[in-house]
Structure formats: structure tokens, C-alpha cells
């Protein structure tokens, strides 16, 4: 994707220095260990000594301690960007004495930056950035830091789409993941809702009421052209593109019930996957494209279900401990499903993709995973409206996204 | 069972619900929990596994009309305004005391051929966006099925869902929510009759 290019500097993909961090977790639910990231424990015995090497910190969802870093030499927007980017990916800022890593550099005309490990006095990263804006250079530097320290690709140069409310109407916008550089996508002067990125492409699906009817549109952002994708009788709702972009899941009422359907990206081969007068809503895909997960109701129980994308028997995904799950989103690394549970307020929760004990993270709704399978963007109700926020699931660190436009921003979809 | 961090708010919520049910009135700002009002306890939450597909309830659904079937027809929101049907929280079942309104709409359609009607399904804000869009459509479909049962041709009844995007009244209390959980009738008149 054009917007994810790396200023021509190239990211070297080498796992950074291993960090053990603090693995002591507060008491967990009985027998439940939620490892957010697969950790490879290698026991190396040498001369009677046993050394424990952890290739990546064990990240317990909602209970992981952030990585302490100290930063100096930056000012203004560049400092703000670096702090924001790192905070929402599990870093925290502290004094040089308490820091695990030192970040230094300057932003006189362009960004130069270094990453040092004070414990063995080694320089892990030293780079200068040119081109684009200072803001973009800062994002590129934070991506380099994240890659070096965690071995994971940073998310600072990714995009989001969302619904922007303006009076009674809403439109679709896209923006940088932090809300900056927003661009209006639709100008329909009606309701336009539920945007969904096509993975790996500059394209969206969404529902617009433009033709006096809720229809699903396909919108190519690189050419600015769009076409009606689904305009069946009743309502055409909640489109979700498959990971390879070849299929689209959606909720249709063409046959008299609101059911889950799937078809090819050219609109052909429409298949009805569920046949029930009960609820089906907000489909999403497993990263291998084999399953579609959705919110359902079976008799009295609301639950998340998954059904083979080729058709078959739905299976419940247990979300133990959380009532009324809706709006699932399956993490790109196939480990988690994030969703909204309804208590007195809406809560962002995660559960292992196979189902099981759920973990409640923060107040909010409609989560969408970042490509790093770690940060979530979600909608938070505030006053009478809504704002978008970012949540680093392992550390529960939260930051609001800059308001994109209009009175309320909601229904975020992360480009991945 | 040992309480975990996330279980505490749940228990609090349950306790709150039980307390609220006890005095038979919800304190303002408290959202009653759908399918969770003390009935489903933690242990009742079903485990992973296959579920029964396509549970049959009532009719099998009448196919919706082509979206272009009333494309250039006139729209009149005032004629059947008094017959707006109100729903219970998180429900698409037409309450008995609301059914006379649907019957009145059926009578109107019987007496005013070839006019048609568009049923708009709406929801209150207590529900997630796309869940509510589905719920709004189910409300509209429930009204459509009732009109069909009363003898109206399916081709004369269109449905549309607005979810919670077009509230009738602003506000964040039960008084506002009750007015927003609704099915609205828009009379459609053929182009020649405008």
C-alpha cells in the first residue's frame, strides 16, 4: 500500500534484543494463562548453570507491564508523535536511570534518531530520515524502534477508516491511525456507515443510503471510483472482506430474515450461510479465510459463532464471563477475537480465537485489530457523542485518536 | 469461584440487575441487560461447540421486494404517523397492544390501492451499531409479516433499517429510548398519483 511505504529507508527485519520484562502477573483466573504472544522458552544448560532465555516477553492480555524507555532531544510535533506511537504499542516513558532503552536524537529540519541499550552500552539503531513531512519521519523512526525492540512491525504508518457523524447524516473518512491527515471518502449527504478495508488494498466496502436504500458499495480509493456491490431487497448491511479480498460476507434481508450471506468479490455466487429468524450481525473473517465469525442468538443465549465460509454448521465460540457479545474482530495472527460485551456499559473484551475465558479490557465498543495483532482501535462514548481510541491490549494503555471531523467518529476499521 | 478482575464488574452488574428487578423499576442511567437479567448466570453461559442451525420460529420469512419496485413513488410520512409501532427493549416482537396499529395500516392499504408502504425499523442507542441495524430490519420485517398475515400483498410492503442512526427524539433515558424503538410507516404513492 502506498501509504505504508517506508520513506525508502527500508526496515531491516531482525529480531531485537530480547526483553524479559516483568513476567509476574497478578492472580489470574483459575488455570487460565492468556499468553498474548507465543513465547519461545529456550532452556540452555551450560556448565551446570541454567539460563532462561525468553525470545519475546510473555504478554498477558491486559496485565503486561509496558517497556520503560527514556527519550531526549526531540521537540514539538516530532516528540508528540514518537510518544503517541510508542505508548499505544506498549512503551512507557521514564527517567534515563529507570529506562530499559534510551531514545535520543533531534528534529532540526529532519529527524535523526538513536536507540541505545544502556545496560550493555550498545547502540541498537542509528538512523537519519529525509523526505515527506517531519511527522512521517517521526512515524518511520517509531516503526524502526518497535521493530528493533519487539521484533514486530510497527503500526505508525498504517491507515484507518471510520464513520463521521455530521448532524443527521454520516460519511466515511480515512486517516492515519492516529487520526491525522484525514480525507473524506464519501459525499453522499445521507447515512453512510460500517466501512471495511479490503486487506492489502486501497479499497473499502461500506453501506450507503445514497440510493434511498441501504446498499453495499465497493469503493476503490486509488481511482476514486465506486460501484454498487449489493443492492438486494430489504437492507444490505455490515460488509466484511475476506483476508485475500476474494469474497465478501454481509448481512442481508432479501429472503425475509436478517441472515449471513457470502459472495465473490465480483458479486457473483451469492450463498446464504444462515437461515434463522434470530439475530445475525457484524461478520468478520478468520485470517485463513476459512471461517466467518458473527454475533448470533441461539434460543435465549447471545453468543459469538463461527461458520465455515463455504457453508456448514455454525459453532459457538465461548466468551465465558461476558454477556451479549457483538462486533467480533479476529486478530491477524489468528490468536484472538476482540468484541463488544454489554454490561451496564459496553466493554471491549478479548477471547482466544477458539473460545474460552474472556478478558474484559476497557469501556468501549466496535474494536478493530491493528496489523500488529496487539493494538485495537475502538469507539468510546463521550458525552452525547463518540470518539475513537487506541488500546494496547497487553498493557491496557489507551490514547484517544485526534478527532477526524464532524461531531462523532465511530465504526473504525484498520487497514491491514 | 475466585473472582477475577473482570468478574467483579460482572457480579456488580448482576447484583445491580437483581436489585433493579426487585424494585421493579430501573434507576436512571442503568441499562437492563438483554438475556442477562439474573436468568443467565455465569455458569449458564454456553460452552464452545455446535449449535442448532436455523431454529424455526413462526413463518419462514417472505422474500423482500426488489429495491427498485417503488423507485419513483412519492413518500408521505404524515398519513400513518399515528400508527408508529413501539417495541420493547432489544425485541422485534410486536406487542399485543401495538397490533391494532398494524391492523389500522392494513385497513388503510386495503382502502387505498395501489398505494404501498415502506416500514422503517429503528432502535434506541443501547446496542452496538451494526447489531442495531440488524435489529431494526427485524422489527420492520416483523411488521411486514403481520401486514401480510392481515392480507396485504408482500409486493406492497418494503422494509428499511436505520439502526440507531435516526432517533425520533434525542436523550439518554428510558423516555427517549422508548420513543426510538419503533417501526414507522411511510406511505408510497405511484408516480401518476402525485
Boltz contact constraints between the chains, C-beta under 6 A:
constraints:
  - contact:
      token1: [A, 29]
      token2: [B, 4]
      max_distance: 6.0
  - contact:
      token1: [A, 191]
      token2: [B, 165]
      max_distance: 6.0
  - contact:
      token1: [A, 194]
      token2: [B, 130]
      max_distance: 6.0
  - contact:
      token1: [A, 213]
      token2: [B, 67]
      max_distance: 6.0
  - contact:
      token1: [A, 231]
      token2: [B, 67]
      max_distance: 6.0
  - contact:
      token1: [A, 233]
      token2: [B, 64]
      max_distance: 6.0
  - contact:
      token1: [A, 233]
      token2: [B, 65]
      max_distance: 6.0
  - contact:
      token1: [A, 233]
      token2: [B, 66]
      max_distance: 6.0
  - contact:
      token1: [A, 233]
      token2: [B, 67]
      max_distance: 6.0
  - contact:
      token1: [A, 234]
      token2: [B, 64]
      max_distance: 6.0
  - contact:
      token1: [A, 234]
      token2: [B, 159]
      max_distance: 6.0
  - contact:
      token1: [A, 235]
      token2: [B, 137]
      max_distance: 6.0
  - contact:
      token1: [A, 235]
      token2: [B, 161]
      max_distance: 6.0
  - contact:
      token1: [A, 237]
      token2: [B, 133]
      max_distance: 6.0
  - contact:
      token1: [A, 238]
      token2: [B, 130]
      max_distance: 6.0
  - contact:
      token1: [A, 251]
      token2: [B, 134]
      max_distance: 6.0
  - contact:
      token1: [A, 253]
      token2: [B, 64]
      max_distance: 6.0
  - contact:
      token1: [A, 253]
      token2: [B, 137]
      max_distance: 6.0
  - contact:
      token1: [A, 254]
      token2: [B, 64]
      max_distance: 6.0
  - contact:
      token1: [A, 255]
      token2: [B, 61]
      max_distance: 6.0
  - contact:
      token1: [A, 255]
      token2: [B, 63]
      max_distance: 6.0
  - contact:
      token1: [A, 256]
      token2: [B, 61]
      max_distance: 6.0
  - contact:
      token1: [A, 256]
      token2: [B, 62]
      max_distance: 6.0
  - contact:
      token1: [A, 256]
      token2: [B, 63]
      max_distance: 6.0
  - contact:
      token1: [A, 257]
      token2: [B, 61]
      max_distance: 6.0
  - contact:
      token1: [A, 258]
      token2: [B, 134]
      max_distance: 6.0
  - contact:
      token1: [A, 258]
      token2: [B, 137]
      max_distance: 6.0
  - contact:
      token1: [A, 258]
      token2: [B, 138]
      max_distance: 6.0
  - contact:
      token1: [A, 275]
      token2: [B, 54]
      max_distance: 6.0
  - contact:
      token1: [A, 276]
      token2: [B, 54]
      max_distance: 6.0
  - contact:
      token1: [A, 276]
      token2: [B, 55]
      max_distance: 6.0
  - contact:
      token1: [A, 277]
      token2: [B, 57]
      max_distance: 6.0
  - contact:
      token1: [A, 281]
      token2: [B, 130]
      max_distance: 6.0
  - contact:
      token1: [A, 281]
      token2: [B, 131]
      max_distance: 6.0
  - contact:
      token1: [A, 281]
      token2: [B, 134]
      max_distance: 6.0
  - contact:
      token1: [A, 282]
      token2: [B, 130]
      max_distance: 6.0
  - contact:
      token1: [A, 298]
      token2: [B, 51]
      max_distance: 6.0
  - contact:
      token1: [A, 300]
      token2: [B, 35]
      max_distance: 6.0
  - contact:
      token1: [A, 301]
      token2: [B, 46]
      max_distance: 6.0
  - contact:
      token1: [A, 302]
      token2: [B, 35]
      max_distance: 6.0
  - contact:
      token1: [A, 313]
      token2: [B, 50]
      max_distance: 6.0
  - contact:
      token1: [A, 313]
      token2: [B, 53]
      max_distance: 6.0
  - contact:
      token1: [A, 314]
      token2: [B, 51]
      max_distance: 6.0
  - contact:
      token1: [A, 314]
      token2: [B, 53]
      max_distance: 6.0
  - contact:
      token1: [A, 315]
      token2: [B, 50]
      max_distance: 6.0
  - contact:
      token1: [A, 316]
      token2: [B, 46]
      max_distance: 6.0
  - contact:
      token1: [A, 316]
      token2: [B, 48]
      max_distance: 6.0
  - contact:
      token1: [A, 316]
      token2: [B, 49]
      max_distance: 6.0
  - contact:
      token1: [A, 316]
      token2: [B, 51]
      max_distance: 6.0
  - contact:
      token1: [A, 317]
      token2: [B, 48]
      max_distance: 6.0
  - contact:
      token1: [A, 318]
      token2: [B, 47]
      max_distance: 6.0
  - contact:
      token1: [A, 318]
      token2: [B, 48]
      max_distance: 6.0
  - contact:
      token1: [A, 320]
      token2: [B, 45]
      max_distance: 6.0
  - contact:
      token1: [A, 323]
      token2: [B, 33]
      max_distance: 6.0
  - contact:
      token1: [A, 323]
      token2: [B, 36]
      max_distance: 6.0
  - contact:
      token1: [A, 324]
      token2: [B, 34]
      max_distance: 6.0
  - contact:
      token1: [A, 326]
      token2: [B, 128]
      max_distance: 6.0
  - contact:
      token1: [A, 326]
      token2: [B, 131]
      max_distance: 6.0
  - contact:
      token1: [A, 327]
      token2: [B, 128]
      max_distance: 6.0
  - contact:
      token1: [A, 340]
      token2: [B, 128]
      max_distance: 6.0
  - contact:
      token1: [A, 343]
      token2: [B, 13]
      max_distance: 6.0
  - contact:
      token1: [A, 344]
      token2: [B, 13]
      max_distance: 6.0
  - contact:
      token1: [A, 344]
      token2: [B, 31]
      max_distance: 6.0
  - contact:
      token1: [A, 355]
      token2: [B, 48]
      max_distance: 6.0
  - contact:
      token1: [A, 359]
      token2: [B, 6]
      max_distance: 6.0
  - contact:
      token1: [A, 360]
      token2: [B, 6]
      max_distance: 6.0
  - contact:
      token1: [A, 365]
      token2: [B, 128]
      max_distance: 6.0
  - contact:
      token1: [A, 411]
      token2: [B, 129]
      max_distance: 6.0
